[in-house]
Amino acid sequence: MKNKKLTIRVTEFERRQLEQEANRRGMTQSELIRSLIARFRDPIDPVRDSSLETKPDCQWSLYGWQAMGKRLKLID
């Protein structure tokens, strides 16, 4: 159901890109944007997926940093 309005800001160049790509595909600009959004992964439901949260003692890396408890250390 389409019940939300999304406003985006683009440059004139980006607007022309969007218009030309939509024309090339035989779609409207709105249809093109919706088709691109449709390729995204399904959103995570925070209530349903709450059991998937990372435990504090788990290790994860983010841009070369590793979390161990509440301390961060640089990964070589």
ZIFENVEN-V915139 format. One record per residue. N is the residue number from 1. RES is the residue in one letter. PHI is phi in whole degrees, -180 to 180 (NA if undefined). PSI is psi in whole degrees, -180 to 180 (NA if undefined). D_CENTER is the distance of its C-alpha to the mean C-alpha in Angstrom with 2 decimals. Layout:
n:N res:RES phi:PHI psi:PSI d_center:D_CENTER
n:N res:RES phi:PHI psi:PSI d_center:D_CENTER
This chain:
n:1 res:M phi:NA psi:130 d_center:20.38
n:2 res:K phi:-92 psi:99 d_center:19.35
n:3 res:N phi:-130 psi:8 d_center:20.16
n:4 res:K phi:-122 psi:146 d_center:17.64
n:5 res:K phi:-109 psi:134 d_center:17.80
n:6 res:L phi:-117 psi:128 d_center:15.02
n:7 res:T phi:-111 psi:127 d_center:16.44
n:8 res:I phi:-123 psi:151 d_center:14.93
n:9 res:R phi:-110 psi:126 d_center:17.04
n:10 res:V phi:-132 psi:158 d_center:17.66
n:11 res:T phi:-77 psi:167 d_center:20.63
n:12 res:E phi:-60 psi:-39 d_center:23.48
n:13 res:F phi:-61 psi:-47 d_center:22.68
n:14 res:E phi:-65 psi:-37 d_center:19.08
n:15 res:R phi:-63 psi:-42 d_center:20.60
n:16 res:R phi:-66 psi:-39 d_center:23.20
n:17 res:Q phi:-60 psi:-47 d_center:20.76
n:18 res:L phi:-62 psi:-46 d_center:18.97
n:19 res:E phi:-61 psi:-46 d_center:22.45
n:20 res:Q phi:-68 psi:-39 d_center:23.88
n:21 res:E phi:-67 psi:-41 d_center:21.15
n:22 res:A phi:-63 psi:-44 d_center:21.41
n:23 res:N phi:-63 psi:-42 d_center:25.19
n:24 res:R phi:-61 psi:-36 d_center:25.13
n:25 res:R phi:-89 psi:-5 d_center:23.34
n:26 res:G phi:71 psi:37 d_center:25.58
n:27 res:M phi:-127 psi:167 d_center:22.93
n:28 res:T phi:-83 psi:166 d_center:22.41
n:29 res:Q phi:-63 psi:-39 d_center:19.70
n:30 res:S phi:-64 psi:-42 d_center:18.20
n:31 res:E phi:-63 psi:-40 d_center:18.40
n:32 res:L phi:-63 psi:-45 d_center:16.69
n:33 res:I phi:-64 psi:-44 d_center:13.64
n:34 res:R phi:-62 psi:-37 d_center:13.67
n:35 res:S phi:-68 psi:-35 d_center:14.15
n:36 res:L phi:-69 psi:-42 d_center:11.14
n:37 res:I phi:-64 psi:-35 d_center:8.93
n:38 res:A phi:-63 psi:-21 d_center:11.19
n:39 res:R phi:-80 psi:-14 d_center:10.18
n:40 res:F phi:-68 psi:159 d_center:6.80
n:41 res:R phi:-67 psi:157 d_center:7.94
n:42 res:D phi:-64 psi:142 d_center:9.87
n:43 res:P phi:-68 psi:151 d_center:9.04
n:44 res:I phi:-85 psi:133 d_center:11.39
n:45 res:D phi:-87 psi:113 d_center:14.57
n:46 res:P phi:-62 psi:-28 d_center:15.78
n:47 res:V phi:-77 psi:-49 d_center:19.36
n:48 res:R phi:-67 psi:-37 d_center:19.51
n:49 res:D phi:-99 psi:21 d_center:17.71
n:50 res:S phi:-66 psi:-23 d_center:19.52
n:51 res:S phi:-74 psi:-10 d_center:21.75
n:52 res:L phi:-89 psi:1 d_center:19.03
n:53 res:E phi:-62 psi:147 d_center:18.93
n:54 res:T phi:-74 psi:134 d_center:20.09
n:55 res:K phi:-76 psi:150 d_center:23.75
n:56 res:P phi:-59 psi:-29 d_center:25.00
n:57 res:D phi:-90 psi:1 d_center:27.09
n:58 res:C phi:-75 psi:153 d_center:24.41
n:59 res:Q phi:-102 psi:138 d_center:23.46
n:60 res:W phi:-144 psi:152 d_center:20.01
n:61 res:S phi:-116 psi:145 d_center:19.30
n:62 res:L phi:-147 psi:108 d_center:16.93
n:63 res:Y phi:53 psi:44 d_center:17.89
n:64 res:G phi:86 psi:1 d_center:21.44
n:65 res:W phi:-108 psi:149 d_center:22.02
n:66 res:Q phi:-127 psi:132 d_center:22.97
n:67 res:A phi:-95 psi:128 d_center:23.28
n:68 res:M phi:-131 psi:101 d_center:26.56
n:69 res:G phi:69 psi:-122 d_center:27.24
n:70 res:K phi:-110 psi:5 d_center:26.79
n:71 res:R phi:-101 psi:143 d_center:27.81
n:72 res:L phi:-109 psi:140 d_center:25.71
n:73 res:K phi:-135 psi:151 d_center:27.34
n:74 res:L phi:-77 psi:132 d_center:26.60
n:75 res:I phi:-90 psi:130 d_center:26.26
n:76 res:D phi:-78 psi:NA d_center:28.62
